[in-house]
């Protein structure tokens, strides 16, 4: 399910979205906005997780997780 919303964006962002669509890097302006919002959601979740880990201290079980994760390609963000 989806909802239609109205947003007001600066001209340069709309021009950028139109360039992405014209270059076939996105199928529509809505696709560009949805991808940007998904990235923002993931960034917020990562920030929340970092705050939890920082507040609660050291987790030996997570040793090596950062180096392993740093090599992970997130193709859905391209």
HTML snippet that shows the backbone in 3Dmol.js (N, CA, C, O; Angstrom):
<script src="https://3Dmol.org/build/3Dmol-min.js"></script>
<div id="view" style="width:600px;height:400px;position:relative"></div>
<script>
const pdb = `
ATOM      1  N   UNK A   1       0.836  -1.171   0.000  1.00  0.00           N
ATOM      2  CA  UNK A   1       0.000   0.000   0.000  1.00  0.00           C
ATOM      3  C   UNK A   1       0.886   1.240   0.000  1.00  0.00           C
ATOM      4  O   UNK A   1       1.988   1.222   0.549  1.00  0.00           O
ATOM      5  N   UNK A   2       0.414   2.290  -0.601  1.00  0.00           N
ATOM      6  CA  UNK A   2       1.164   3.539  -0.600  1.00  0.00           C
ATOM      7  C   UNK A   2       0.192   4.697  -0.429  1.00  0.00           C
ATOM      8  O   UNK A   2      -1.015   4.562  -0.634  1.00  0.00           O
ATOM      9  N   UNK A   3       0.756   5.841  -0.046  1.00  0.00           N
ATOM     10  CA  UNK A   3      -0.031   7.063   0.114  1.00  0.00           C
ATOM     11  C   UNK A   3       0.565   8.130  -0.772  1.00  0.00           C
ATOM     12  O   UNK A   3       1.783   8.221  -0.930  1.00  0.00           O
ATOM     13  N   UNK A   4      -0.283   8.917  -1.335  1.00  0.00           N
ATOM     14  CA  UNK A   4       0.176  10.060  -2.109  1.00  0.00           C
ATOM     15  C   UNK A   4       0.292  11.249  -1.169  1.00  0.00           C
ATOM     16  O   UNK A   4      -0.631  11.549  -0.413  1.00  0.00           O
ATOM     17  N   UNK A   5       1.439  11.924  -1.224  1.00  0.00           N
ATOM     18  CA  UNK A   5       1.660  13.110  -0.397  1.00  0.00           C
ATOM     19  C   UNK A   5       2.156  14.241  -1.292  1.00  0.00           C
ATOM     20  O   UNK A   5       2.573  14.017  -2.428  1.00  0.00           O
ATOM     21  N   UNK A   6       2.103  15.430  -0.770  1.00  0.00           N
ATOM     22  CA  UNK A   6       2.628  16.590  -1.470  1.00  0.00           C
ATOM     23  C   UNK A   6       3.812  17.119  -0.687  1.00  0.00           C
ATOM     24  O   UNK A   6       3.714  17.342   0.520  1.00  0.00           O
ATOM     25  N   UNK A   7       4.929  17.320  -1.365  1.00  0.00           N
ATOM     26  CA  UNK A   7       6.106  17.900  -0.719  1.00  0.00           C
ATOM     27  C   UNK A   7       6.598  19.069  -1.558  1.00  0.00           C
ATOM     28  O   UNK A   7       6.438  19.084  -2.779  1.00  0.00           O
ATOM     29  N   UNK A   8       7.186  20.027  -0.904  1.00  0.00           N
ATOM     30  CA  UNK A   8       7.767  21.174  -1.580  1.00  0.00           C
ATOM     31  C   UNK A   8       9.282  21.052  -1.433  1.00  0.00           C
ATOM     32  O   UNK A   8       9.805  20.990  -0.320  1.00  0.00           O
ATOM     33  N   UNK A   9       9.978  21.018  -2.565  1.00  0.00           N
ATOM     34  CA  UNK A   9      11.427  20.853  -2.570  1.00  0.00           C
ATOM     35  C   UNK A   9      12.083  22.012  -3.311  1.00  0.00           C
ATOM     36  O   UNK A   9      11.475  22.609  -4.200  1.00  0.00           O
ATOM     37  N   UNK A  10      13.321  22.330  -2.946  1.00  0.00           N
ATOM     38  CA  UNK A  10      14.047  23.366  -3.676  1.00  0.00           C
ATOM     39  C   UNK A  10      14.236  22.962  -5.141  1.00  0.00           C
ATOM     40  O   UNK A  10      14.360  21.781  -5.463  1.00  0.00           O
ATOM     41  N   UNK A  11      14.256  23.960  -6.010  1.00  0.00           N
ATOM     42  CA  UNK A  11      14.390  23.721  -7.446  1.00  0.00           C
ATOM     43  C   UNK A  11      15.567  22.823  -7.786  1.00  0.00           C
ATOM     44  O   UNK A  11      15.451  21.951  -8.647  1.00  0.00           O
ATOM     45  N   UNK A  12      16.704  23.024  -7.119  1.00  0.00           N
ATOM     46  CA  UNK A  12      17.893  22.232  -7.466  1.00  0.00           C
ATOM     47  C   UNK A  12      17.716  20.744  -7.145  1.00  0.00           C
ATOM     48  O   UNK A  12      18.287  19.895  -7.829  1.00  0.00           O
ATOM     49  N   UNK A  13      16.940  20.423  -6.122  1.00  0.00           N
ATOM     50  CA  UNK A  13      16.676  19.013  -5.827  1.00  0.00           C
ATOM     51  C   UNK A  13      15.746  18.401  -6.860  1.00  0.00           C
ATOM     52  O   UNK A  13      15.927  17.252  -7.261  1.00  0.00           O
ATOM     53  N   UNK A  14      14.755  19.161  -7.290  1.00  0.00           N
ATOM     54  CA  UNK A  14      13.848  18.666  -8.322  1.00  0.00           C
ATOM     55  C   UNK A  14      14.618  18.464  -9.628  1.00  0.00           C
ATOM     56  O   UNK A  14      14.407  17.471 -10.325  1.00  0.00           O
ATOM     57  N   UNK A  15      15.500  19.393  -9.958  1.00  0.00           N
ATOM     58  CA  UNK A  15      16.320  19.250 -11.165  1.00  0.00           C
ATOM     59  C   UNK A  15      17.189  17.998 -11.074  1.00  0.00           C
ATOM     60  O   UNK A  15      17.344  17.267 -12.052  1.00  0.00           O
ATOM     61  N   UNK A  16      17.749  17.761  -9.901  1.00  0.00           N
ATOM     62  CA  UNK A  16      18.569  16.564  -9.696  1.00  0.00           C
ATOM     63  C   UNK A  16      17.728  15.301  -9.888  1.00  0.00           C
ATOM     64  O   UNK A  16      18.160  14.360 -10.553  1.00  0.00           O
ATOM     65  N   UNK A  17      16.535  15.283  -9.307  1.00  0.00           N
ATOM     66  CA  UNK A  17      15.658  14.120  -9.483  1.00  0.00           C
ATOM     67  C   UNK A  17      15.333  13.914 -10.951  1.00  0.00           C
ATOM     68  O   UNK A  17      15.349  12.783 -11.439  1.00  0.00           O
ATOM     69  N   UNK A  18      15.040  14.988 -11.655  1.00  0.00           N
ATOM     70  CA  UNK A  18      14.721  14.877 -13.078  1.00  0.00           C
ATOM     71  C   UNK A  18      15.916  14.356 -13.880  1.00  0.00           C
ATOM     72  O   UNK A  18      15.739  13.613 -14.845  1.00  0.00           O
ATOM     73  N   UNK A  19      17.120  14.742 -13.484  1.00  0.00           N
ATOM     74  CA  UNK A  19      18.327  14.224 -14.150  1.00  0.00           C
ATOM     75  C   UNK A  19      18.462  12.723 -13.924  1.00  0.00           C
ATOM     76  O   UNK A  19      18.821  11.990 -14.846  1.00  0.00           O
ATOM     77  N   UNK A  20      18.183  12.263 -12.721  1.00  0.00           N
ATOM     78  CA  UNK A  20      18.240  10.826 -12.433  1.00  0.00           C
ATOM     79  C   UNK A  20      17.232  10.056 -13.280  1.00  0.00           C
ATOM     80  O   UNK A  20      17.545   8.992 -13.814  1.00  0.00           O
ATOM     81  N   UNK A  21      16.027  10.597 -13.399  1.00  0.00           N
ATOM     82  CA  UNK A  21      14.998   9.945 -14.201  1.00  0.00           C
ATOM     83  C   UNK A  21      15.399   9.953 -15.675  1.00  0.00           C
ATOM     84  O   UNK A  21      15.257   8.942 -16.362  1.00  0.00           O
ATOM     85  N   UNK A  22      15.897  11.087 -16.163  1.00  0.00           N
ATOM     86  CA  UNK A  22      16.298  11.194 -17.573  1.00  0.00           C
ATOM     87  C   UNK A  22      17.439  10.241 -17.908  1.00  0.00           C
ATOM     88  O   UNK A  22      17.525   9.747 -19.032  1.00  0.00           O
ATOM     89  N   UNK A  23      18.309   9.983 -16.945  1.00  0.00           N
ATOM     90  CA  UNK A  23      19.447   9.084 -17.157  1.00  0.00           C
ATOM     91  C   UNK A  23      19.088   7.627 -16.862  1.00  0.00           C
ATOM     92  O   UNK A  23      19.970   6.769 -16.816  1.00  0.00           O
ATOM     93  N   UNK A  24      17.813   7.347 -16.663  1.00  0.00           N
ATOM     94  CA  UNK A  24      17.334   5.999 -16.339  1.00  0.00           C
ATOM     95  C   UNK A  24      17.955   5.432 -15.064  1.00  0.00           C
ATOM     96  O   UNK A  24      18.113   4.218 -14.932  1.00  0.00           O
ATOM     97  N   UNK A  25      18.302   6.309 -14.133  1.00  0.00           N
ATOM     98  CA  UNK A  25      18.814   5.863 -12.831  1.00  0.00           C
ATOM     99  C   UNK A  25      17.676   5.737 -11.820  1.00  0.00           C
ATOM    100  O   UNK A  25      17.866   5.233 -10.712  1.00  0.00           O
ATOM    101  N   UNK A  26      16.492   6.202 -12.220  1.00  0.00           N
ATOM    102  CA  UNK A  26      15.278   6.067 -11.419  1.00  0.00           C
ATOM    103  C   UNK A  26      14.100   6.096 -12.390  1.00  0.00           C
ATOM    104  O   UNK A  26      14.164   6.719 -13.449  1.00  0.00           O
ATOM    105  N   UNK A  27      13.038   5.419 -12.010  1.00  0.00           N
ATOM    106  CA  UNK A  27      11.888   5.366 -12.911  1.00  0.00           C
ATOM    107  C   UNK A  27      10.964   6.569 -12.762  1.00  0.00           C
ATOM    108  O   UNK A  27      10.166   6.854 -13.655  1.00  0.00           O
ATOM    109  N   UNK A  28      11.068   7.276 -11.635  1.00  0.00           N
ATOM    110  CA  UNK A  28      10.190   8.426 -11.404  1.00  0.00           C
ATOM    111  C   UNK A  28      10.736   9.266 -10.254  1.00  0.00           C
ATOM    112  O   UNK A  28      11.623   8.842  -9.514  1.00  0.00           O
ATOM    113  N   UNK A  29      10.188  10.451 -10.127  1.00  0.00           N
ATOM    114  CA  UNK A  29      10.533  11.294  -8.967  1.00  0.00           C
ATOM    115  C   UNK A  29      10.159  10.571  -7.661  1.00  0.00           C
ATOM    116  O   UNK A  29      10.895  10.624  -6.676  1.00  0.00           O
ATOM    117  N   UNK A  30       9.020   9.910  -7.678  1.00  0.00           N
ATOM    118  CA  UNK A  30       8.568   9.194  -6.477  1.00  0.00           C
ATOM    119  C   UNK A  30       9.575   8.127  -6.071  1.00  0.00           C
ATOM    120  O   UNK A  30       9.809   7.915  -4.881  1.00  0.00           O
ATOM    121  N   UNK A  31      10.171   7.458  -7.045  1.00  0.00           N
ATOM    122  CA  UNK A  31      11.187   6.443  -6.751  1.00  0.00           C
ATOM    123  C   UNK A  31      12.394   7.069  -6.080  1.00  0.00           C
ATOM    124  O   UNK A  31      12.939   6.509  -5.129  1.00  0.00           O
ATOM    125  N   UNK A  32      12.815   8.231  -6.571  1.00  0.00           N
ATOM    126  CA  UNK A  32      13.964   8.926  -5.977  1.00  0.00           C
ATOM    127  C   UNK A  32      13.657   9.290  -4.524  1.00  0.00           C
ATOM    128  O   UNK A  32      14.491   9.085  -3.642  1.00  0.00           O
ATOM    129  N   UNK A  33      12.472   9.825  -4.278  1.00  0.00           N
ATOM    130  CA  UNK A  33      12.095  10.214  -2.915  1.00  0.00           C
ATOM    131  C   UNK A  33      12.010   8.987  -2.016  1.00  0.00           C
ATOM    132  O   UNK A  33      12.485   9.018  -0.881  1.00  0.00           O
ATOM    133  N   UNK A  34      11.414   7.913  -2.509  1.00  0.00           N
ATOM    134  CA  UNK A  34      11.283   6.693  -1.701  1.00  0.00           C
ATOM    135  C   UNK A  34      12.653   6.132  -1.340  1.00  0.00           C
ATOM    136  O   UNK A  34      12.864   5.720  -0.199  1.00  0.00           O
ATOM    137  N   UNK A  35      13.591   6.108  -2.294  1.00  0.00           N
ATOM    138  CA  UNK A  35      14.943   5.614  -2.002  1.00  0.00           C
ATOM    139  C   UNK A  35      15.627   6.488  -0.959  1.00  0.00           C
ATOM    140  O   UNK A  35      16.289   5.982  -0.053  1.00  0.00           O
ATOM    141  N   UNK A  36      15.464   7.801  -1.090  1.00  0.00           N
ATOM    142  CA  UNK A  36      16.073   8.718  -0.118  1.00  0.00           C
ATOM    143  C   UNK A  36      15.494   8.504   1.279  1.00  0.00           C
ATOM    144  O   UNK A  36      16.225   8.529   2.269  1.00  0.00           O
ATOM    145  N   UNK A  37      14.194   8.296   1.355  1.00  0.00           N
ATOM    146  CA  UNK A  37      13.568   8.074   2.657  1.00  0.00           C
ATOM    147  C   UNK A  37      13.985   6.733   3.259  1.00  0.00           C
ATOM    148  O   UNK A  37      14.151   6.621   4.474  1.00  0.00           O
ATOM    149  N   UNK A  38      14.155   5.722   2.414  1.00  0.00           N
ATOM    150  CA  UNK A  38      14.613   4.420   2.915  1.00  0.00           C
ATOM    151  C   UNK A  38      16.034   4.541   3.467  1.00  0.00           C
ATOM    152  O   UNK A  38      16.344   3.961   4.507  1.00  0.00           O
ATOM    153  N   UNK A  39      16.882   5.278   2.790  1.00  0.00           N
ATOM    154  CA  UNK A  39      18.243   5.508   3.301  1.00  0.00           C
ATOM    155  C   UNK A  39      18.208   6.244   4.636  1.00  0.00           C
ATOM    156  O   UNK A  39      18.951   5.907   5.558  1.00  0.00           O
ATOM    157  N   UNK A  40      17.346   7.248   4.735  1.00  0.00           N
ATOM    158  CA  UNK A  40      17.240   8.010   5.985  1.00  0.00           C
ATOM    159  C   UNK A  40      16.733   7.123   7.117  1.00  0.00           C
ATOM    160  O   UNK A  40      17.202   7.225   8.251  1.00  0.00           O
ATOM    161  N   UNK A  41      15.780   6.260   6.807  1.00  0.00           N
ATOM    162  CA  UNK A  41      15.275   5.338   7.837  1.00  0.00           C
ATOM    163  C   UNK A  41      16.391   4.420   8.321  1.00  0.00           C
ATOM    164  O   UNK A  41      16.539   4.201   9.523  1.00  0.00           O
ATOM    165  N   UNK A  42      17.181   3.880   7.386  1.00  0.00           N
ATOM    166  CA  UNK A  42      18.284   2.999   7.770  1.00  0.00           C
ATOM    167  C   UNK A  42      19.342   3.742   8.571  1.00  0.00           C
ATOM    168  O   UNK A  42      19.924   3.186   9.503  1.00  0.00           O
ATOM    169  N   UNK A  43      19.595   5.008   8.207  1.00  0.00           N
ATOM    170  CA  UNK A  43      20.565   5.814   8.950  1.00  0.00           C
ATOM    171  C   UNK A  43      20.074   6.046  10.383  1.00  0.00           C
ATOM    172  O   UNK A  43      20.851   5.938  11.332  1.00  0.00           O
ATOM    173  N   UNK A  44      18.797   6.360  10.536  1.00  0.00           N
ATOM    174  CA  UNK A  44      18.224   6.566  11.868  1.00  0.00           C
ATOM    175  C   UNK A  44      18.301   5.291  12.712  1.00  0.00           C
ATOM    176  O   UNK A  44      18.635   5.353  13.895  1.00  0.00           O
ATOM    177  N   UNK A  45      17.997   4.150  12.118  1.00  0.00           N
ATOM    178  CA  UNK A  45      18.083   2.881  12.847  1.00  0.00           C
ATOM    179  C   UNK A  45      19.518   2.587  13.271  1.00  0.00           C
ATOM    180  O   UNK A  45      19.755   2.112  14.382  1.00  0.00           O
ATOM    181  N   UNK A  46      20.468   2.866  12.393  1.00  0.00           N
ATOM    182  CA  UNK A  46      21.877   2.648  12.739  1.00  0.00           C
ATOM    183  C   UNK A  46      22.299   3.576  13.869  1.00  0.00           C
ATOM    184  O   UNK A  46      23.027   3.159  14.770  1.00  0.00           O
ATOM    185  N   UNK A  47      21.856   4.825  13.835  1.00  0.00           N
ATOM    186  CA  UNK A  47      22.182   5.777  14.901  1.00  0.00           C
ATOM    187  C   UNK A  47      21.576   5.326  16.226  1.00  0.00           C
ATOM    188  O   UNK A  47      22.203   5.449  17.278  1.00  0.00           O
ATOM    189  N   UNK A  48      20.352   4.805  16.167  1.00  0.00           N
ATOM    190  CA  UNK A  48      19.712   4.297  17.382  1.00  0.00           C
ATOM    191  C   UNK A  48      20.490   3.110  17.949  1.00  0.00           C
ATOM    192  O   UNK A  48      20.734   3.032  19.153  1.00  0.00           O
ATOM    193  N   UNK A  49      20.877   2.188  17.063  1.00  0.00           N
ATOM    194  CA  UNK A  49      21.649   1.024  17.507  1.00  0.00           C
ATOM    195  C   UNK A  49      22.974   1.441  18.116  1.00  0.00           C
ATOM    196  O   UNK A  49      23.393   0.890  19.134  1.00  0.00           O
ATOM    197  N   UNK A  50      23.638   2.416  17.497  1.00  0.00           N
ATOM    198  CA  UNK A  50      24.906   2.899  18.037  1.00  0.00           C
ATOM    199  C   UNK A  50      24.721   3.506  19.420  1.00  0.00           C
ATOM    200  O   UNK A  50      25.537   3.284  20.315  1.00  0.00           O
ATOM    201  N   UNK A  51      23.648   4.270  19.594  1.00  0.00           N
ATOM    202  CA  UNK A  51      23.375   4.870  20.907  1.00  0.00           C
ATOM    203  C   UNK A  51      23.149   3.794  21.959  1.00  0.00           C
ATOM    204  O   UNK A  51      23.630   3.917  23.085  1.00  0.00           O
ATOM    205  N   UNK A  52      22.427   2.749  21.605  1.00  0.00           N
ATOM    206  CA  UNK A  52      22.184   1.648  22.552  1.00  0.00           C
ATOM    207  C   UNK A  52      23.494   0.966  22.917  1.00  0.00           C
ATOM    208  O   UNK A  52      23.760   0.716  24.092  1.00  0.00           O
ATOM    209  N   UNK A  53      24.310   0.665  21.916  1.00  0.00           N
ATOM    210  CA  UNK A  53      25.591   0.000  22.182  1.00  0.00           C
ATOM    211  C   UNK A  53      26.507   0.886  23.014  1.00  0.00           C
ATOM    212  O   UNK A  53      27.215   0.398  23.895  1.00  0.00           O
ATOM    213  N   UNK A  54      26.497   2.182  22.738  1.00  0.00           N
ATOM    214  CA  UNK A  54      27.337   3.121  23.479  1.00  0.00           C
ATOM    215  C   UNK A  54      26.881   3.217  24.928  1.00  0.00           C
ATOM    216  O   UNK A  54      27.708   3.245  25.839  1.00  0.00           O
ATOM    217  N   UNK A  55      25.591   3.266  25.144  1.00  0.00           N
ATOM    218  CA  UNK A  55      25.046   3.408  26.494  1.00  0.00           C
ATOM    219  C   UNK A  55      25.274   2.174  27.347  1.00  0.00           C
ATOM    220  O   UNK A  55      25.544   2.286  28.543  1.00  0.00           O
ATOM    221  N   UNK A  56      25.169   1.004  26.745  1.00  0.00           N
ATOM    222  CA  UNK A  56      25.204  -0.228  27.523  1.00  0.00           C
ATOM    223  C   UNK A  56      26.568  -0.892  27.576  1.00  0.00           C
ATOM    224  O   UNK A  56      26.727  -1.943  28.198  1.00  0.00           O
ATOM    225  N   UNK A  57      27.537  -0.295  26.936  1.00  0.00           N
ATOM    226  CA  UNK A  57      28.887  -0.789  27.114  1.00  0.00           C
ATOM    227  C   UNK A  57      29.372  -1.789  26.102  1.00  0.00           C
ATOM    228  O   UNK A  57      28.831  -1.925  25.005  1.00  0.00           O
ATOM    229  N   UNK A  58      30.401  -2.479  26.504  1.00  0.00           N
ATOM    230  CA  UNK A  58      31.157  -3.383  25.638  1.00  0.00           C
ATOM    231  C   UNK A  58      30.405  -4.690  25.409  1.00  0.00           C
ATOM    232  O   UNK A  58      29.797  -5.242  26.326  1.00  0.00           O
ATOM    233  N   UNK A  59      30.456  -5.171  24.181  1.00  0.00           N
ATOM    234  CA  UNK A  59      29.835  -6.441  23.836  1.00  0.00           C
ATOM    235  C   UNK A  59      30.882  -7.329  23.161  1.00  0.00           C
ATOM    236  O   UNK A  59      31.089  -7.218  21.952  1.00  0.00           O
ATOM    237  N   UNK A  60      31.541  -8.204  23.912  1.00  0.00           N
ATOM    238  CA  UNK A  60      32.584  -9.053  23.337  1.00  0.00           C
ATOM    239  C   UNK A  60      32.084  -9.928  22.194  1.00  0.00           C
ATOM    240  O   UNK A  60      32.860 -10.275  21.303  1.00  0.00           O
ATOM    241  N   UNK A  61      30.808 -10.290  22.202  1.00  0.00           N
ATOM    242  CA  UNK A  61      30.262 -11.117  21.123  1.00  0.00           C
ATOM    243  C   UNK A  61      30.314 -10.406  19.779  1.00  0.00           C
ATOM    244  O   UNK A  61      30.250 -11.047  18.730  1.00  0.00           O
ATOM    245  N   UNK A  62      30.431  -9.077  19.807  1.00  0.00           N
ATOM    246  CA  UNK A  62      30.433  -8.297  18.573  1.00  0.00           C
ATOM    247  C   UNK A  62      31.834  -8.050  18.027  1.00  0.00           C
ATOM    248  O   UNK A  62      31.988  -7.367  17.015  1.00  0.00           O
ATOM    249  N   UNK A  63      32.859  -8.596  18.682  1.00  0.00           N
ATOM    250  CA  UNK A  63      34.224  -8.444  18.182  1.00  0.00           C
ATOM    251  C   UNK A  63      34.285  -8.942  16.748  1.00  0.00           C
ATOM    252  O   UNK A  63      33.812 -10.038  16.447  1.00  0.00           O
ATOM    253  N   UNK A  64      34.851  -8.160  15.884  1.00  0.00           N
ATOM    254  CA  UNK A  64      34.981  -8.567  14.495  1.00  0.00           C
ATOM    255  C   UNK A  64      33.780  -8.227  13.634  1.00  0.00           C
ATOM    256  O   UNK A  64      33.837  -8.371  12.412  1.00  0.00           O
ATOM    257  N   UNK A  65      32.684  -7.776  14.252  1.00  0.00           N
ATOM    258  CA  UNK A  65      31.495  -7.450  13.477  1.00  0.00           C
ATOM    259  C   UNK A  65      31.723  -6.253  12.558  1.00  0.00           C
ATOM    260  O   UNK A  65      31.331  -6.283  11.392  1.00  0.00           O
ATOM    261  N   UNK A  66      32.350  -5.205  13.075  1.00  0.00           N
ATOM    262  CA  UNK A  66      32.571  -4.000  12.256  1.00  0.00           C
ATOM    263  C   UNK A  66      33.441  -4.301  11.042  1.00  0.00           C
ATOM    264  O   UNK A  66      33.081  -3.894   9.937  1.00  0.00           O
ATOM    265  N   UNK A  67      34.577  -5.000  11.191  1.00  0.00           N
ATOM    266  CA  UNK A  67      35.362  -5.312   9.991  1.00  0.00           C
ATOM    267  C   UNK A  67      34.591  -6.169   8.987  1.00  0.00           C
ATOM    268  O   UNK A  67      34.718  -5.971   7.779  1.00  0.00           O
ATOM    269  N   UNK A  68      33.803  -7.108   9.474  1.00  0.00           N
ATOM    270  CA  UNK A  68      33.021  -7.958   8.565  1.00  0.00           C
ATOM    271  C   UNK A  68      31.946  -7.142   7.857  1.00  0.00           C
ATOM    272  O   UNK A  68      31.738  -7.286   6.652  1.00  0.00           O
ATOM    273  N   UNK A  69      31.271  -6.290   8.609  1.00  0.00           N
ATOM    274  CA  UNK A  69      30.198  -5.476   8.030  1.00  0.00           C
ATOM    275  C   UNK A  69      30.743  -4.441   7.054  1.00  0.00           C
ATOM    276  O   UNK A  69      30.075  -4.098   6.079  1.00  0.00           O
ATOM    277  N   UNK A  70      31.936  -3.948   7.306  1.00  0.00           N
ATOM    278  CA  UNK A  70      32.490  -2.913   6.423  1.00  0.00           C
ATOM    279  C   UNK A  70      32.747  -3.441   5.021  1.00  0.00           C
ATOM    280  O   UNK A  70      32.827  -2.662   4.072  1.00  0.00           O
ATOM    281  N   UNK A  71      32.876  -4.737   4.882  1.00  0.00           N
ATOM    282  CA  UNK A  71      33.086  -5.325   3.563  1.00  0.00           C
ATOM    283  C   UNK A  71      31.796  -5.740   2.874  1.00  0.00           C
ATOM    284  O   UNK A  71      31.822  -6.284   1.770  1.00  0.00           O
ATOM    285  N   UNK A  72      30.670  -5.484   3.525  1.00  0.00           N
ATOM    286  CA  UNK A  72      29.381  -5.867   2.953  1.00  0.00           C
ATOM    287  C   UNK A  72      28.901  -4.813   1.973  1.00  0.00           C
ATOM    288  O   UNK A  72      28.804  -3.636   2.318  1.00  0.00           O
ATOM    289  N   UNK A  73      28.602  -5.227   0.767  1.00  0.00           N
ATOM    290  CA  UNK A  73      28.077  -4.321  -0.247  1.00  0.00           C
ATOM    291  C   UNK A  73      26.562  -4.258  -0.110  1.00  0.00           C
ATOM    292  O   UNK A  73      25.886  -5.287  -0.115  1.00  0.00           O
ATOM    293  N   UNK A  74      26.037  -3.052   0.012  1.00  0.00           N
ATOM    294  CA  UNK A  74      24.598  -2.862   0.141  1.00  0.00           C
ATOM    295  C   UNK A  74      24.048  -2.422  -1.207  1.00  0.00           C
ATOM    296  O   UNK A  74      23.856  -1.232  -1.455  1.00  0.00           O
ATOM    297  N   UNK A  75      23.800  -3.392  -2.067  1.00  0.00           N
ATOM    298  CA  UNK A  75      23.375  -3.085  -3.430  1.00  0.00           C
ATOM    299  C   UNK A  75      22.025  -2.385  -3.486  1.00  0.00           C
ATOM    300  O   UNK A  75      21.746  -1.673  -4.451  1.00  0.00           O
ATOM    301  N   UNK A  76      21.186  -2.567  -2.482  1.00  0.00           N
ATOM    302  CA  UNK A  76      19.881  -1.922  -2.501  1.00  0.00           C
ATOM    303  C   UNK A  76      19.969  -0.420  -2.273  1.00  0.00           C
ATOM    304  O   UNK A  76      18.975   0.289  -2.428  1.00  0.00           O
ATOM    305  N   UNK A  77      21.158   0.077  -1.903  1.00  0.00           N
ATOM    306  CA  UNK A  77      21.328   1.524  -1.706  1.00  0.00           C
ATOM    307  C   UNK A  77      21.904   2.194  -2.940  1.00  0.00           C
ATOM    308  O   UNK A  77      22.057   3.415  -2.963  1.00  0.00           O
ATOM    309  N   UNK A  78      22.224   1.424  -3.954  1.00  0.00           N
ATOM    310  CA  UNK A  78      22.790   2.018  -5.165  1.00  0.00           C
ATOM    311  C   UNK A  78      21.719   2.569  -6.064  1.00  0.00           C
ATOM    312  O   UNK A  78      22.022   3.106  -7.129  1.00  0.00           O
TER     313      UNK A  78
END
`;
const viewer = $3Dmol.createViewer("view");
viewer.addModel(pdb, "pdb");
viewer.setStyle({}, {cartoon: {color: "spectrum"}});
viewer.zoomTo();
viewer.render();
</script>
